């Protein structure tokens, strides 16, 4: 089994010395560099580059510059996706965003997990666990989502949160570590319909 196959299946793998993965990261980072240097008004060119980099996109999305990721082919975004400046997605594992996801500035989604054992860590081994974000989720600025986390539909993650565990649907959650503050109610929805 290749290191890439191990990575994609959630097994322990070593990206540090594997030529295939090194070349894929260089290719991806070159495309991110190109993306980040496209003039902001050239939205069509920016959109085309992201469509060619990601596994799946919706028809309508905006990712403000700068943006960085590791591979690109493990990222899927739904319809009406918006990410503010400074998005980082470390995607050895799959990262999936639903529809109507809004991400504040300087947020990170990190799928790699390094071993606790220092010898394995020093040798470059890691694991990759997927991140899944549902529909209609809003992330405040400077949020970090760690490996293996799922965030349910309609939830809000407060600015500066470190999300270490799954967050259910229809809640406001914040903090380090991120915890549920309260459920989102019908009264919340009605308040903003006026």
Secondary structure, DSSP 8 states (H G I E B T S, - for coil): --HHHHHHTT--EE-SS-HHHHHHHHHHHHHHHHHHTS-TT-HHHHHHHHHHHSSB--SSEEE-S-EEES-STTEE--TTEEE-TTEEEE-SS-EEE-SS-EE-TT-EEE-EEE-SSHHHHHTTEEEE--EEE-SS-EE-TT-EE-TT-EE-TT-EE-TT-EE-S-B-SSEEEETBTTEEEEE--HHHHHHT--
